[in-house]
Amino acid sequence: MIHAPVYNFYSQMASDFAVHSTRFGNYWEDPSIYRELSPHYYAENFKTPALIIHGQLDYRVPVGQAFELFRTL
């Protein structure tokens, strides 16, 4: 089960709640960190079946993150 996943750090940074900039610095300062840590670059390695749960009213992680993961799986 995956609850409210941040699947793509790049699209998360483009949202209103870019929490990762406080943890990893701004994308434009060192984009390699975002590439290394963003799960969407490793999606081809996902083998375990997953149930994705995400609330429409989540203000921290846009529901689009869950849809991106769903489309990839």
N, C-alpha and C positions, 0 to 999 in steps of 0.2 A: 504494500500500500504506500502510495506517495501522496502526501498532503501539501497542497499549495507549493508546488515546486518552482524554484528559480532554475529554469532549464537553460536559458540563453542569457548570459551576462550582458551581451551587447544590447538586446532589446530591453532588458531590465534597466540598463543605464539610460536608455532613452525615455523611460517612464518618469512619472513624477516622483517616485520613491527610489532613488538611486543609492540605496544603502551601501552598496559595495564600494562606492567611491571613498567612504570613510574607512573601510577596511583595507582596501588594496590600492588606494590612490586613484587619481583621475585617469580615465582610459587614455587620454591623449598624452599623458606623461610616460606611460609604459604599457602599451597595448599587449605585450607578450604575456603579462600576468593574466589578463582576461582570457586570452586564448588557451593558456595552460590550465586554467581552473574551470572554464565554462563546460558544463556537462554535454552541451550539444555537439561538441567536437568528438565526443567519445560514444555517441549513440549507436554506432555500428557494433559496439561491444556489449550492448544491453541484451541479455539472454533470458532473464527471469521475467515471467509474466507479471504485470503490474496493474493495480487498480489506482487510477488517478482521481483524487478528490480535491475539488477547489471551489470555494464559495464565490459567487458572483459579486459579493459586496466586499471582498478583501481589498483593503486600501493600500496594503504594503506590497503585495505581489499581484500584478494584473492577471486576470483570468486567462489572458492570451498566452501566458507562459505554459499553462496546462494544455491549452489547445496545440501549441507548438510541439510539446512532447507527445501528445496523442497522435498527431499527424506523422510524426517520425516513427513511432512504434507501429 
